Amino acid sequence: IIELQATPGVAMVAGDKPCASPLVRYQAAHGHSPVTTLSHRAIEIEGEEARRMLMLLDGSKDRATLCAAMDCTRERLDNELRMLGRLGMLVA
């Protein structure tokens, strides 16, 4: 069985200036957990670092800026962004 799903506006792959959905950013900023993805799933946010990353993904920062703000490697950031894309938290 194959399940096909397309949700308008969802980015499976992060762009040059990644952007999390406004709802996810709002929920993360206000301490909510779980947060609601664009596919209407509830995902637990584990740790302040994950919460901070979601709040930084407002579409105004490139990957180099995000790495500096998160004090992480590009490889780690790219892995996190891939995961967020698979979870339906990024917007196109």
Secondary structure by P-SEA (a helix, b strand, c coil): cbbbbbbccccccccccccccaaaaaaaaacccccccccbbbbbbccaaaaaaaaaccccccaaaaaaaacccaaaaaaaaaaaaaaccccc
